[in-house]
Amino acid sequence: MITKQQLNTMKNVDIRTMDKAALHDVSGFFFDASLSKTERAARVIAATQNPYCFRYGDTAVQVEFTDNGPPLQDLISGFLARQKSAS
């Protein structure tokens, strides 16, 4: 279980200081809609090690979330779909 403090640490990472090669690549990641939101969130964290900062192929990605924003699944799914269509 990830604590709020751990999430805040992840959230405050500055992607400009990260080694892009050290970021986890999510280009092969897919969401399993049959899982609960908690299980999906756990899978995202396991796949990325940081849901705020990861890599898609050669592209480093940093995301921010708002309290009333769309679900993480929608954001990442949309991003991956745009990346796939641009290839």
PDB file as gemmi writes it, atoms N, CA and C in Angstrom:
CRYST1    1.000    1.000    1.000  90.00  90.00  90.00 P 1                      
ATOM      1  N   MET A   1       0.847  -1.184   0.000  1.00  0.00           N  
ATOM      2  CA  MET A   1       0.000   0.000   0.000  1.00  0.00           C  
ATOM      3  C   MET A   1       0.889   1.242   0.000  1.00  0.00           C  
ATOM      4  N   ILE A   2       0.609   2.163  -0.887  1.00  0.00           N  
ATOM      5  CA  ILE A   2       1.350   3.410  -1.007  1.00  0.00           C  
ATOM      6  C   ILE A   2       0.748   4.440  -0.048  1.00  0.00           C  
ATOM      7  N   THR A   3       1.607   5.139   0.658  1.00  0.00           N  
ATOM      8  CA  THR A   3       1.127   6.166   1.578  1.00  0.00           C  
ATOM      9  C   THR A   3       0.949   7.502   0.846  1.00  0.00           C  
ATOM     10  N   LYS A   4       0.236   8.429   1.479  1.00  0.00           N  
ATOM     11  CA  LYS A   4       0.067   9.769   0.913  1.00  0.00           C  
ATOM     12  C   LYS A   4       1.416  10.453   0.749  1.00  0.00           C  
ATOM     13  N   GLN A   5       2.295  10.252   1.711  1.00  0.00           N  
ATOM     14  CA  GLN A   5       3.621  10.865   1.635  1.00  0.00           C  
ATOM     15  C   GLN A   5       4.400  10.324   0.426  1.00  0.00           C  
ATOM     16  N   GLN A   6       4.316   9.018   0.173  1.00  0.00           N  
ATOM     17  CA  GLN A   6       4.988   8.438  -0.991  1.00  0.00           C  
ATOM     18  C   GLN A   6       4.406   8.999  -2.286  1.00  0.00           C  
ATOM     19  N   LEU A   7       3.082   9.128  -2.343  1.00  0.00           N  
ATOM     20  CA  LEU A   7       2.453   9.716  -3.533  1.00  0.00           C  
ATOM     21  C   LEU A   7       2.885  11.166  -3.723  1.00  0.00           C  
ATOM     22  N   ASN A   8       2.964  11.919  -2.649  1.00  0.00           N  
ATOM     23  CA  ASN A   8       3.413  13.309  -2.744  1.00  0.00           C  
ATOM     24  C   ASN A   8       4.850  13.388  -3.244  1.00  0.00           C  
ATOM     25  N   THR A   9       5.703  12.473  -2.785  1.00  0.00           N  
ATOM     26  CA  THR A   9       7.086  12.430  -3.262  1.00  0.00           C  
ATOM     27  C   THR A   9       7.109  12.138  -4.757  1.00  0.00           C  
ATOM     28  N   MET A  10       6.303  11.169  -5.201  1.00  0.00           N  
ATOM     29  CA  MET A  10       6.214  10.847  -6.626  1.00  0.00           C  
ATOM     30  C   MET A  10       5.714  12.039  -7.423  1.00  0.00           C  
ATOM     31  N   LYS A  11       4.712  12.710  -6.891  1.00  0.00           N  
ATOM     32  CA  LYS A  11       4.090  13.845  -7.561  1.00  0.00           C  
ATOM     33  C   LYS A  11       5.071  14.998  -7.750  1.00  0.00           C  
ATOM     34  N   ASN A  12       5.970  15.172  -6.811  1.00  0.00           N  
ATOM     35  CA  ASN A  12       6.884  16.309  -6.825  1.00  0.00           C  
ATOM     36  C   ASN A  12       8.178  16.062  -7.598  1.00  0.00           C  
ATOM     37  N   VAL A  13       8.302  14.920  -8.257  1.00  0.00           N  
ATOM     38  CA  VAL A  13       9.484  14.647  -9.075  1.00  0.00           C  
ATOM     39  C   VAL A  13       9.505  15.610 -10.254  1.00  0.00           C  
ATOM     40  N   ASP A  14      10.671  16.152 -10.538  1.00  0.00           N  
ATOM     41  CA  ASP A  14      10.841  17.027 -11.700  1.00  0.00           C  
ATOM     42  C   ASP A  14      11.402  16.179 -12.837  1.00  0.00           C  
ATOM     43  N   ILE A  15      10.586  15.926 -13.843  1.00  0.00           N  
ATOM     44  CA  ILE A  15      10.983  15.044 -14.938  1.00  0.00           C  
ATOM     45  C   ILE A  15      12.238  15.549 -15.654  1.00  0.00           C  
ATOM     46  N   ARG A  16      12.471  16.847 -15.602  1.00  0.00           N  
ATOM     47  CA  ARG A  16      13.654  17.412 -16.265  1.00  0.00           C  
ATOM     48  C   ARG A  16      14.940  16.948 -15.613  1.00  0.00           C  
ATOM     49  N   THR A  17      14.864  16.464 -14.373  1.00  0.00           N  
ATOM     50  CA  THR A  17      16.059  15.996 -13.675  1.00  0.00           C  
ATOM     51  C   THR A  17      16.210  14.482 -13.768  1.00  0.00           C  
ATOM     52  N   MET A  18      15.263  13.826 -14.411  1.00  0.00           N  
ATOM     53  CA  MET A  18      15.265  12.359 -14.492  1.00  0.00           C  
ATOM     54  C   MET A  18      16.065  11.868 -15.698  1.00  0.00           C  
ATOM     55  N   ASP A  19      16.702  10.722 -15.537  1.00  0.00           N  
ATOM     56  CA  ASP A  19      17.317  10.028 -16.660  1.00  0.00           C  
ATOM     57  C   ASP A  19      16.183   9.322 -17.391  1.00  0.00           C  
ATOM     58  N   LYS A  20      15.914   9.729 -18.624  1.00  0.00           N  
ATOM     59  CA  LYS A  20      14.777   9.170 -19.363  1.00  0.00           C  
ATOM     60  C   LYS A  20      14.853   7.652 -19.450  1.00  0.00           C  
ATOM     61  N   ALA A  21      16.042   7.106 -19.594  1.00  0.00           N  
ATOM     62  CA  ALA A  21      16.201   5.660 -19.697  1.00  0.00           C  
ATOM     63  C   ALA A  21      15.804   4.945 -18.400  1.00  0.00           C  
ATOM     64  N   ALA A  22      15.837   5.664 -17.274  1.00  0.00           N  
ATOM     65  CA  ALA A  22      15.482   5.060 -15.987  1.00  0.00           C  
ATOM     66  C   ALA A  22      13.975   5.031 -15.750  1.00  0.00           C  
ATOM     67  N   LEU A  23      13.224   5.809 -16.540  1.00  0.00           N  
ATOM     68  CA  LEU A  23      11.765   5.811 -16.391  1.00  0.00           C  
ATOM     69  C   LEU A  23      11.182   4.524 -16.951  1.00  0.00           C  
ATOM     70  N   HIS A  24      10.113   4.052 -16.351  1.00  0.00           N  
ATOM     71  CA  HIS A  24       9.465   2.826 -16.806  1.00  0.00           C  
ATOM     72  C   HIS A  24       8.662   3.084 -18.072  1.00  0.00           C  
ATOM     73  N   ASP A  25       8.850   2.205 -19.063  1.00  0.00           N  
ATOM     74  CA  ASP A  25       8.175   2.334 -20.356  1.00  0.00           C  
ATOM     75  C   ASP A  25       6.793   1.685 -20.276  1.00  0.00           C  
ATOM     76  N   VAL A  26       5.764   2.453 -20.608  1.00  0.00           N  
ATOM     77  CA  VAL A  26       4.386   1.950 -20.550  1.00  0.00           C  
ATOM     78  C   VAL A  26       3.814   1.667 -21.934  1.00  0.00           C  
ATOM     79  N   SER A  27       4.661   1.617 -22.952  1.00  0.00           N  
ATOM     80  CA  SER A  27       4.154   1.459 -24.317  1.00  0.00           C  
ATOM     81  C   SER A  27       3.394   0.150 -24.518  1.00  0.00           C  
ATOM     82  N   GLY A  28       3.657  -0.865 -23.725  1.00  0.00           N  
ATOM     83  CA  GLY A  28       2.930  -2.124 -23.853  1.00  0.00           C  
ATOM     84  C   GLY A  28       1.840  -2.309 -22.809  1.00  0.00           C  
ATOM     85  N   PHE A  29       1.593  -1.300 -22.013  1.00  0.00           N  
ATOM     86  CA  PHE A  29       0.634  -1.398 -20.920  1.00  0.00           C  
ATOM     87  C   PHE A  29      -0.799  -1.285 -21.441  1.00  0.00           C  
ATOM     88  N   PHE A  30      -1.706  -2.055 -20.847  1.00  0.00           N  
ATOM     89  CA  PHE A  30      -3.130  -1.914 -21.167  1.00  0.00           C  
ATOM     90  C   PHE A  30      -3.929  -1.992 -19.874  1.00  0.00           C  
ATOM     91  N   PHE A  31      -5.089  -1.363 -19.874  1.00  0.00           N  
ATOM     92  CA  PHE A  31      -5.974  -1.372 -18.712  1.00  0.00           C  
ATOM     93  C   PHE A  31      -6.917  -2.551 -18.812  1.00  0.00           C  
ATOM     94  N   ASP A  32      -7.126  -3.223 -17.704  1.00  0.00           N  
ATOM     95  CA  ASP A  32      -8.092  -4.304 -17.619  1.00  0.00           C  
ATOM     96  C   ASP A  32      -9.336  -3.748 -16.936  1.00  0.00           C  
ATOM     97  N   ALA A  33     -10.343  -3.432 -17.734  1.00  0.00           N  
ATOM     98  CA  ALA A  33     -11.562  -2.802 -17.211  1.00  0.00           C  
ATOM     99  C   ALA A  33     -12.333  -3.705 -16.253  1.00  0.00           C  
ATOM    100  N   SER A  34     -12.007  -4.995 -16.229  1.00  0.00           N  
ATOM    101  CA  SER A  34     -12.719  -5.895 -15.326  1.00  0.00           C  
ATOM    102  C   SER A  34     -12.226  -5.763 -13.880  1.00  0.00           C  
ATOM    103  N   LEU A  35     -11.093  -5.098 -13.684  1.00  0.00           N  
ATOM    104  CA  LEU A  35     -10.556  -4.915 -12.337  1.00  0.00           C  
ATOM    105  C   LEU A  35     -11.211  -3.721 -11.662  1.00  0.00           C  
ATOM    106  N   SER A  36     -11.177  -3.716 -10.349  1.00  0.00           N  
ATOM    107  CA  SER A  36     -11.708  -2.571  -9.598  1.00  0.00           C  
ATOM    108  C   SER A  36     -10.770  -1.378  -9.775  1.00  0.00           C  
ATOM    109  N   LYS A  37     -11.248  -0.196  -9.435  1.00  0.00           N  
ATOM    110  CA  LYS A  37     -10.410   1.002  -9.530  1.00  0.00           C  
ATOM    111  C   LYS A  37      -9.151   0.856  -8.691  1.00  0.00           C  
ATOM    112  N   THR A  38      -9.284   0.280  -7.525  1.00  0.00           N  
ATOM    113  CA  THR A  38      -8.130   0.083  -6.647  1.00  0.00           C  
ATOM    114  C   THR A  38      -7.118  -0.851  -7.295  1.00  0.00           C  
ATOM    115  N   GLU A  39      -7.608  -1.937  -7.882  1.00  0.00           N  
ATOM    116  CA  GLU A  39      -6.703  -2.889  -8.537  1.00  0.00           C  
ATOM    117  C   GLU A  39      -6.051  -2.261  -9.773  1.00  0.00           C  
ATOM    118  N   ARG A  40      -6.811  -1.482 -10.528  1.00  0.00           N  
ATOM    119  CA  ARG A  40      -6.232  -0.807 -11.704  1.00  0.00           C  
ATOM    120  C   ARG A  40      -5.162   0.184 -11.275  1.00  0.00           C  
ATOM    121  N   ALA A  41      -5.429   0.949 -10.210  1.00  0.00           N  
ATOM    122  CA  ALA A  41      -4.438   1.903  -9.710  1.00  0.00           C  
ATOM    123  C   ALA A  41      -3.169   1.178  -9.263  1.00  0.00           C  
ATOM    124  N   ALA A  42      -3.339   0.062  -8.589  1.00  0.00           N  
ATOM    125  CA  ALA A  42      -2.183  -0.727  -8.144  1.00  0.00           C  
ATOM    126  C   ALA A  42      -1.373  -1.216  -9.344  1.00  0.00           C  
ATOM    127  N   ARG A  43      -2.051  -1.623 -10.415  1.00  0.00           N  
ATOM    128  CA  ARG A  43      -1.343  -2.067 -11.627  1.00  0.00           C  
ATOM    129  C   ARG A  43      -0.584  -0.927 -12.291  1.00  0.00           C  
ATOM    130  N   VAL A  44      -1.181   0.256 -12.313  1.00  0.00           N  
ATOM    131  CA  VAL A  44      -0.495   1.418 -12.893  1.00  0.00           C  
ATOM    132  C   VAL A  44       0.759   1.732 -12.090  1.00  0.00           C  
ATOM    133  N   ILE A  45       0.638   1.737 -10.778  1.00  0.00           N  
ATOM    134  CA  ILE A  45       1.799   2.021  -9.933  1.00  0.00           C  
ATOM    135  C   ILE A  45       2.862   0.946 -10.113  1.00  0.00           C  
ATOM    136  N   ALA A  46       2.458  -0.311 -10.200  1.00  0.00           N  
ATOM    137  CA  ALA A  46       3.426  -1.395 -10.410  1.00  0.00           C  
ATOM    138  C   ALA A  46       4.117  -1.259 -11.765  1.00  0.00           C  
ATOM    139  N   ALA A  47       3.369  -0.866 -12.786  1.00  0.00           N  
ATOM    140  CA  ALA A  47       3.928  -0.760 -14.138  1.00  0.00           C  
ATOM    141  C   ALA A  47       4.821   0.460 -14.303  1.00  0.00           C  
ATOM    142  N   THR A  48       4.487   1.554 -13.639  1.00  0.00           N  
ATOM    143  CA  THR A  48       5.219   2.806 -13.842  1.00  0.00           C  
ATOM    144  C   THR A  48       6.213   3.099 -12.732  1.00  0.00           C  
ATOM    145  N   GLN A  49       5.998   2.541 -11.565  1.00  0.00           N  
ATOM    146  CA  GLN A  49       6.722   2.869 -10.338  1.00  0.00           C  
ATOM    147  C   GLN A  49       6.429   4.302  -9.883  1.00  0.00           C  
ATOM    148  N   ASN A  50       5.906   5.128 -10.781  1.00  0.00           N  
ATOM    149  CA  ASN A  50       5.493   6.486 -10.447  1.00  0.00           C  
ATOM    150  C   ASN A  50       4.420   6.888 -11.458  1.00  0.00           C  
ATOM    151  N   PRO A  51       3.152   6.955 -11.047  1.00  0.00           N  
ATOM    152  CA  PRO A  51       2.085   7.278 -11.997  1.00  0.00           C  
ATOM    153  C   PRO A  51       2.143   8.717 -12.510  1.00  0.00           C  
ATOM    154  N   TYR A  52       2.989   9.537 -11.921  1.00  0.00           N  
ATOM    155  CA  TYR A  52       3.128  10.920 -12.347  1.00  0.00           C  
ATOM    156  C   TYR A  52       4.248  11.113 -13.367  1.00  0.00           C  
ATOM    157  N   CYS A  53       5.134  10.134 -13.492  1.00  0.00           N  
ATOM    158  CA  CYS A  53       6.341  10.310 -14.297  1.00  0.00           C  
ATOM    159  C   CYS A  53       6.755   8.949 -14.871  1.00  0.00           C  
ATOM    160  N   PHE A  54       6.670   8.813 -16.185  1.00  0.00           N  
ATOM    161  CA  PHE A  54       7.004   7.543 -16.835  1.00  0.00           C  
ATOM    162  C   PHE A  54       7.429   7.813 -18.270  1.00  0.00           C  
ATOM    163  N   ARG A  55       7.643   6.770 -19.027  1.00  0.00           N  
ATOM    164  CA  ARG A  55       8.101   6.905 -20.405  1.00  0.00           C  
ATOM    165  C   ARG A  55       7.198   6.092 -21.317  1.00  0.00           C  
ATOM    166  N   TYR A  56       6.956   6.631 -22.501  1.00  0.00           N  
ATOM    167  CA  TYR A  56       6.257   5.900 -23.564  1.00  0.00           C  
ATOM    168  C   TYR A  56       7.220   5.859 -24.740  1.00  0.00           C  
ATOM    169  N   GLY A  57       7.870   4.712 -24.925  1.00  0.00           N  
ATOM    170  CA  GLY A  57       8.914   4.628 -25.949  1.00  0.00           C  
ATOM    171  C   GLY A  57      10.030   5.595 -25.614  1.00  0.00           C  
ATOM    172  N   ASP A  58      10.284   6.543 -26.507  1.00  0.00           N  
ATOM    173  CA  ASP A  58      11.339   7.533 -26.289  1.00  0.00           C  
ATOM    174  C   ASP A  58      10.824   8.828 -25.676  1.00  0.00           C  
ATOM    175  N   THR A  59       9.546   8.877 -25.340  1.00  0.00           N  
ATOM    176  CA  THR A  59       8.946  10.111 -24.828  1.00  0.00           C  
ATOM    177  C   THR A  59       8.773  10.042 -23.318  1.00  0.00           C  
ATOM    178  N   ALA A  60       9.392  10.983 -22.608  1.00  0.00           N  
ATOM    179  CA  ALA A  60       9.203  11.100 -21.164  1.00  0.00           C  
ATOM    180  C   ALA A  60       7.887  11.829 -20.921  1.00  0.00           C  
ATOM    181  N   VAL A  61       7.111  11.334 -19.967  1.00  0.00           N  
ATOM    182  CA  VAL A  61       5.780  11.876 -19.699  1.00  0.00           C  
ATOM    183  C   VAL A  61       5.665  12.221 -18.220  1.00  0.00           C  
ATOM    184  N   GLN A  62       5.178  13.427 -17.950  1.00  0.00           N  
ATOM    185  CA  GLN A  62       4.845  13.804 -16.581  1.00  0.00           C  
ATOM    186  C   GLN A  62       3.404  14.270 -16.584  1.00  0.00           C  
ATOM    187  N   VAL A  63       2.596  13.730 -15.686  1.00  0.00           N  
ATOM    188  CA  VAL A  63       1.181  14.085 -15.643  1.00  0.00           C  
ATOM    189  C   VAL A  63       0.840  14.724 -14.304  1.00  0.00           C  
ATOM    190  N   GLU A  64      -0.193  15.541 -14.343  1.00  0.00           N  
ATOM    191  CA  GLU A  64      -0.739  16.159 -13.138  1.00  0.00           C  
ATOM    192  C   GLU A  64      -2.212  15.828 -13.084  1.00  0.00           C  
ATOM    193  N   PHE A  65      -2.743  15.708 -11.888  1.00  0.00           N  
ATOM    194  CA  PHE A  65      -4.141  15.365 -11.691  1.00  0.00           C  
ATOM    195  C   PHE A  65      -4.826  16.456 -10.889  1.00  0.00           C  
ATOM    196  N   THR A  66      -6.096  16.665 -11.177  1.00  0.00           N  
ATOM    197  CA  THR A  66      -6.901  17.587 -10.394  1.00  0.00           C  
ATOM    198  C   THR A  66      -7.959  16.785  -9.649  1.00  0.00           C  
ATOM    199  N   ASP A  67      -8.471  17.353  -8.593  1.00  0.00           N  
ATOM    200  CA  ASP A  67      -9.474  16.655  -7.793  1.00  0.00           C  
ATOM    201  C   ASP A  67     -10.709  16.275  -8.612  1.00  0.00           C  
ATOM    202  N   ASN A  68     -11.110  17.128  -9.533  1.00  0.00           N  
ATOM    203  CA  ASN A  68     -12.324  16.883 -10.306  1.00  0.00           C  
ATOM    204  C   ASN A  68     -12.031  16.507 -11.752  1.00  0.00           C  
ATOM    205  N   GLY A  69     -10.795  16.097 -12.025  1.00  0.00           N  
ATOM    206  CA  GLY A  69     -10.403  15.753 -13.385  1.00  0.00           C  
ATOM    207  C   GLY A  69     -10.855  14.359 -13.779  1.00  0.00           C  
ATOM    208  N   PRO A  70     -10.571  13.987 -15.026  1.00  0.00           N  
ATOM    209  CA  PRO A  70     -10.955  12.664 -15.500  1.00  0.00           C  
ATOM    210  C   PRO A  70     -10.131  11.569 -14.820  1.00  0.00           C  
ATOM    211  N   PRO A  71     -10.610  10.341 -14.837  1.00  0.00           N  
ATOM    212  CA  PRO A  71      -9.885   9.230 -14.216  1.00  0.00           C  
ATOM    213  C   PRO A  71      -8.542   8.982 -14.906  1.00  0.00           C  
ATOM    214  N   LEU A  72      -7.575   8.495 -14.143  1.00  0.00           N  
ATOM    215  CA  LEU A  72      -6.246   8.166 -14.671  1.00  0.00           C  
ATOM    216  C   LEU A  72      -6.355   7.252 -15.882  1.00  0.00           C  
ATOM    217  N   GLN A  73      -7.223   6.263 -15.814  1.00  0.00           N  
ATOM    218  CA  GLN A  73      -7.398   5.324 -16.926  1.00  0.00           C  
ATOM    219  C   GLN A  73      -7.725   6.075 -18.219  1.00  0.00           C  
ATOM    220  N   ASP A  74      -8.620   7.033 -18.158  1.00  0.00           N  
ATOM    221  CA  ASP A  74      -8.996   7.798 -19.348  1.00  0.00           C  
ATOM    222  C   ASP A  74      -7.829   8.621 -19.868  1.00  0.00           C  
ATOM    223  N   LEU A  75      -7.091   9.236 -18.960  1.00  0.00           N  
ATOM    224  CA  LEU A  75      -5.955  10.061 -19.369  1.00  0.00           C  
ATOM    225  C   LEU A  75      -4.877   9.244 -20.063  1.00  0.00           C  
ATOM    226  N   ILE A  76      -4.478   8.152 -19.435  1.00  0.00           N  
ATOM    227  CA  ILE A  76      -3.400   7.342 -20.016  1.00  0.00           C  
ATOM    228  C   ILE A  76      -3.879   6.626 -21.264  1.00  0.00           C  
ATOM    229  N   SER A  77      -5.105   6.120 -21.254  1.00  0.00           N  
ATOM    230  CA  SER A  77      -5.635   5.457 -22.456  1.00  0.00           C  
ATOM    231  C   SER A  77      -5.668   6.426 -23.631  1.00  0.00           C  
ATOM    232  N   GLY A  78      -6.114   7.642 -23.383  1.00  0.00           N  
ATOM    233  CA  GLY A  78      -6.148   8.648 -24.439  1.00  0.00           C  
ATOM    234  C   GLY A  78      -4.757   8.988 -24.936  1.00  0.00           C  
ATOM    235  N   PHE A  79      -3.821   9.131 -24.003  1.00  0.00           N  
ATOM    236  CA  PHE A  79      -2.438   9.411 -24.388  1.00  0.00           C  
ATOM    237  C   PHE A  79      -1.868   8.291 -25.245  1.00  0.00           C  
ATOM    238  N   LEU A  80      -2.053   7.054 -24.811  1.00  0.00           N  
ATOM    239  CA  LEU A  80      -1.519   5.910 -25.563  1.00  0.00           C  
ATOM    240  C   LEU A  80      -2.159   5.799 -26.933  1.00  0.00           C  
ATOM    241  N   ALA A  81      -3.454   6.067 -27.023  1.00  0.00           N  
ATOM    242  CA  ALA A  81      -4.125   6.023 -28.313  1.00  0.00           C  
ATOM    243  C   ALA A  81      -3.574   7.093 -29.252  1.00  0.00           C  
ATOM    244  N   ARG A  82      -3.323   8.289 -28.726  1.00  0.00           N  
ATOM    245  CA  ARG A  82      -2.760   9.362 -29.566  1.00  0.00           C  
ATOM    246  C   ARG A  82      -1.355   8.994 -30.022  1.00  0.00           C  
ATOM    247  N   GLN A  83      -0.568   8.396 -29.140  1.00  0.00           N  
ATOM    248  CA  GLN A  83       0.796   8.006 -29.510  1.00  0.00           C  
ATOM    249  C   GLN A  83       0.764   6.918 -30.588  1.00  0.00           C  
ATOM    250  N   LYS A  84      -0.140   5.967 -30.438  1.00  0.00           N  
ATOM    251  CA  LYS A  84      -0.235   4.866 -31.396  1.00  0.00           C  
ATOM    252  C   LYS A  84      -0.666   5.390 -32.767  1.00  0.00           C  
ATOM    253  N   SER A  85      -1.600   6.323 -32.810  1.00  0.00           N  
ATOM    254  CA  SER A  85      -2.089   6.839 -34.088  1.00  0.00           C  
ATOM    255  C   SER A  85      -1.056   7.743 -34.764  1.00  0.00           C  
ATOM    256  N   ALA A  86      -0.135   8.299 -33.972  1.00  0.00           N  
ATOM    257  CA  ALA A  86       0.907   9.160 -34.545  1.00  0.00           C  
ATOM    258  C   ALA A  86       2.046   8.341 -35.151  1.00  0.00           C  
ATOM    259  N   SER A  87       2.107   7.068 -34.826  1.00  0.00           N  
ATOM    260  CA  SER A  87       3.214   6.207 -35.316  1.00  0.00           C  
ATOM    261  C   SER A  87       3.039   5.858 -36.760  1.00  0.00           C  
TER     262      SER A  87                                                      
END                                                                             
